[in-house]
Amino acid sequence: MIWNKRNWAFGLCVLLLLPLFSGCMYSFSGTSVDYNTTKTISIATFANNANNGPSFLSPRFTEDFKDYFQRNTSLKLVPRDGDLQFEGQIIAYDFAPAAIQQANGQDQAGANQLTIQVRVKFTNTKDPKQDFEQTLQTTRPFPANQDITSINNDPTALRELFRNLITDAFNKSVANW
């Protein structure tokens, strides 16, 4: 590309106009956070209160939650008292047969289903009208021959379920969906 006067003028205009857009509330990640007033986020450990939940559930979910918000916002993660605050608990981790079929005169599962429910409390110290407390749920079917132990040992399967829950919390809190 040859840099003629027209290209230089266009490039200069873009550079001069760029600072005007730096204070906008909308970002390309889809958030509606006002970064002029909202700078920090705190995410408390989500307690594992699910009867059947594995011991690693709480720290893994919490870390995935933090990672998602750090990747998709410009907010600084602080240990507590952030401008935006999340806390909650994992309240259900249920693995149950689904799609019951008959084989040789006996009922058996054609698939299994994992359901995770998380109670999320969101506090926006800059705009309390945005606060909410809600139970979020996601489910995923698994083949009938896949047991809960193999699912628990498959980080990809659980990350997909976690991502669904975290995306719901993200959209409700900072994307205003």
Backbone torsions as a table, in degrees:
resi	resn	phi	psi	omega
1	MET	NA	131.6	-179.9
2	ILE	-91.6	130.2	-179.0
3	TRP	-88.9	94.2	175.9
4	ASN	-94.4	-176.5	-176.8
5	LYS	-61.0	-37.1	-178.7
6	ARG	-65.7	-44.4	178.9
7	ASN	-64.2	-41.7	178.1
8	TRP	-62.9	-41.1	-179.6
9	ALA	-65.0	-42.8	178.6
10	PHE	-63.1	-46.6	178.9
11	GLY	-60.0	-40.7	178.5
12	LEU	-65.3	-40.5	178.2
13	CYS	-62.0	-43.9	179.4
14	VAL	-60.7	-45.8	179.9
15	LEU	-64.2	-36.1	-179.6
16	LEU	-74.2	-32.3	-178.9
17	LEU	-84.3	-21.1	-177.9
18	LEU	-53.5	-44.9	179.3
19	PRO	-62.2	-25.7	179.5
20	LEU	-66.0	-28.1	-177.3
21	PHE	-95.2	-2.9	-175.1
22	SER	-70.0	-22.8	-179.4
23	GLY	-95.4	6.8	-178.7
24	CYS	-64.5	152.7	-179.2
25	MET	-84.3	-17.2	-176.8
26	TYR	-100.5	136.2	177.4
27	SER	-120.8	167.5	-179.2
28	PHE	-71.2	-11.6	176.7
29	SER	-82.4	-4.6	176.5
30	GLY	92.4	10.4	179.5
31	THR	-89.1	157.4	175.9
32	SER	-118.7	34.6	-179.7
33	VAL	-78.9	132.9	173.7
34	ASP	-86.6	97.8	-175.1
35	TYR	-70.7	-8.6	175.1
36	ASN	-73.0	-32.2	-178.2
37	THR	-112.5	-25.8	-176.8
38	THR	-108.6	113.5	-173.2
39	LYS	-119.4	-23.8	-171.7
40	THR	-128.2	159.2	176.6
41	ILE	-139.6	139.4	173.5
42	SER	-124.0	137.4	-178.3
43	ILE	-129.1	107.9	179.0
44	ALA	-74.4	157.1	177.5
45	THR	-62.9	129.4	177.5
46	PHE	-80.0	113.0	-178.9
47	ALA	-66.7	145.0	177.4
48	ASN	-94.4	96.5	177.9
49	ASN	-104.0	12.2	178.0
50	ALA	-79.5	133.6	-178.6
51	ASN	-59.8	-38.1	-173.3
52	ASN	-103.5	5.2	-174.9
53	GLY	-72.7	137.7	177.4
54	PRO	-68.0	158.8	-174.3
55	SER	-63.4	-29.3	-178.0
56	PHE	-80.3	-5.3	-172.5
57	LEU	-59.2	-47.6	-176.7
58	SER	-61.6	-55.0	-178.9
59	PRO	-66.4	-36.7	-178.7
60	ARG	-67.3	-44.4	179.3
61	PHE	-64.0	-44.4	-178.9
62	THR	-61.8	-43.7	179.9
63	GLU	-65.9	-39.7	176.7
64	ASP	-63.8	-38.1	178.1
65	PHE	-61.4	-48.8	179.3
66	LYS	-61.9	-46.7	-179.1
67	ASP	-58.6	-42.7	-178.0
68	TYR	-62.1	-45.6	-178.3
69	PHE	-70.3	-33.7	177.7
70	GLN	-69.6	-36.0	178.8
71	ARG	-72.6	-30.7	-170.9
72	ASN	-109.1	3.7	174.2
73	THR	-138.3	170.9	175.1
74	SER	-102.9	16.1	-178.6
75	LEU	-75.0	143.0	177.1
76	LYS	-86.2	128.0	178.3
77	LEU	-77.6	124.4	177.7
78	VAL	-122.6	155.2	-175.7
79	PRO	-63.1	-34.3	179.6
80	ARG	-160.8	166.6	176.6
81	ASP	58.8	39.1	175.8
82	GLY	-72.7	165.4	174.6
83	ASP	-61.5	-37.6	171.9
84	LEU	-113.2	134.8	-175.3
85	GLN	-131.0	134.6	175.1
86	PHE	-121.7	140.3	170.4
87	GLU	-150.2	164.1	179.7
88	GLY	169.3	-167.9	-178.4
89	GLN	-152.1	148.3	173.8
90	ILE	-85.8	116.9	-172.0
91	ILE	-105.8	-15.7	178.1
92	ALA	-148.8	139.4	175.4
93	TYR	-145.1	87.7	-170.4
94	ASP	-116.1	126.9	177.7
95	PHE	-113.7	118.3	-174.1
96	ALA	-142.1	154.0	175.6
97	PRO	-66.6	146.4	177.0
98	ALA	-139.1	167.4	178.1
99	ALA	51.9	58.9	-179.3
100	ILE	-63.1	132.1	179.4
101	GLN	-129.3	157.9	175.8
102	GLN	-100.7	131.5	175.0
103	ALA	-137.3	123.8	-178.1
104	ASN	54.9	38.5	177.1
105	GLY	77.8	5.9	179.5
106	GLN	-119.7	143.4	175.0
107	ASP	-78.0	135.1	174.9
108	GLN	-149.4	159.2	-177.4
109	ALA	-73.1	131.8	172.5
110	GLY	-85.4	-17.3	178.1
111	ALA	-160.1	165.7	173.3
112	ASN	-118.6	156.0	-178.3
113	GLN	-132.9	133.2	176.1
114	LEU	-106.0	127.5	178.6
115	THR	-119.6	130.1	176.0
116	ILE	-122.9	132.0	174.9
117	GLN	-120.3	136.9	179.6
118	VAL	-130.0	130.7	174.0
119	ARG	-91.6	119.2	-175.8
120	VAL	-116.2	130.2	172.5
121	LYS	-114.6	123.0	-179.7
122	PHE	-116.0	130.5	177.4
123	THR	-123.8	125.0	176.2
124	ASN	-108.8	103.5	-175.5
125	THR	-69.9	-17.4	-179.8
126	LYS	-90.6	-24.2	-179.0
127	ASP	-148.5	82.7	-175.8
128	PRO	-58.8	-16.4	176.8
129	LYS	-65.6	-18.9	-179.7
130	GLN	-85.9	-9.9	-178.1
131	ASP	-59.4	147.5	173.8
132	PHE	-156.6	159.2	170.2
133	GLU	-136.6	122.1	-171.6
134	GLN	-151.4	149.9	172.8
135	THR	-93.5	125.0	178.1
136	LEU	-108.2	144.6	-176.6
137	GLN	-138.4	145.3	172.6
138	THR	-141.2	150.6	177.4
139	THR	-135.6	156.0	175.6
140	ARG	-150.2	133.1	175.8
141	PRO	-81.0	150.5	176.2
142	PHE	-132.8	155.1	177.9
143	PRO	-58.1	149.2	-177.4
144	ALA	-60.4	-27.5	-178.1
145	ASN	-85.8	1.2	179.6
146	GLN	-100.5	117.6	-178.5
147	ASP	-90.9	172.1	-175.5
148	ILE	-64.8	-32.1	179.2
149	THR	-64.0	-44.2	179.4
150	SER	-67.5	-33.6	177.2
151	ILE	-68.1	-44.3	178.8
152	ASN	-61.8	-29.2	179.8
153	ASN	-88.0	0.6	-179.8
154	ASP	-106.7	96.1	-176.3
155	PRO	-61.5	-28.4	179.9
156	THR	-66.2	-43.0	-178.8
157	ALA	-62.6	-46.1	-179.1
158	LEU	-70.0	-37.1	179.8
159	ARG	-61.7	-35.3	177.9
160	GLU	-63.6	-44.5	178.1
161	LEU	-65.6	-44.3	177.8
162	PHE	-59.5	-44.7	-178.3
163	ARG	-59.7	-38.5	177.4
164	ASN	-60.5	-46.1	-179.7
165	LEU	-66.6	-44.3	-177.6
166	ILE	-66.7	-40.0	177.7
167	THR	-62.7	-39.8	176.5
168	ASP	-60.9	-45.0	179.3
169	ALA	-64.9	-41.3	178.6
170	PHE	-60.3	-50.0	-178.3
171	ASN	-62.5	-39.5	-178.5
172	LYS	-72.6	-31.6	-173.3
173	SER	-93.6	-54.9	-173.6
174	VAL	-110.1	-10.8	177.1
175	ALA	-101.0	-10.7	179.3
176	ASN	53.3	46.6	177.4
177	TRP	-93.6	NA	NA
